[in-house]
């Protein structure tokens, strides 16, 4: 009896999943594009698409040429269809390649001190205007369509 109930539960659970194991997820569609700022590609920027209809978000990161592909449920699977507010964030690296990494085994090594409430960390410097870092302020609105290639280039300005 227990075996029969267990098998029935497994069959029901498997039957509720889509062919790709999506378990009733919203369908997603491939989205790719290029991010530029002042005509130059933006490398290492984080992209967020937030769908207004479903509150489902998709994420991506630009490569050295500023190209990106979005992911929602899995790597590079895309975004849900609909109207999306977009955010793009690129923060300058805090360590340059010319800075020497400290030798923690050296007798001269001094560990960094902890910051206290009275000494806040320095603000991160963005490489693109701060308005793009939020879907509420970026002014970037795009539409992902189920019936198109969804190549969405984002040209950022001051």
Secondary structure, 3 states (H helix, E strand, C coil): CHHHHHHHHHHHHHHHCCCCCCCCCCCEECCEEEEEECCEECCCCEEEEEECCCCCEEEEECCCCCEEECECCCCCCCEECEEEEEEEECECCCCCCCCCCCCCCCCCCCCCCCCCCCCCCCCCCECCCHHHHCCCCCCEEEEECCCCCCECCEEECC
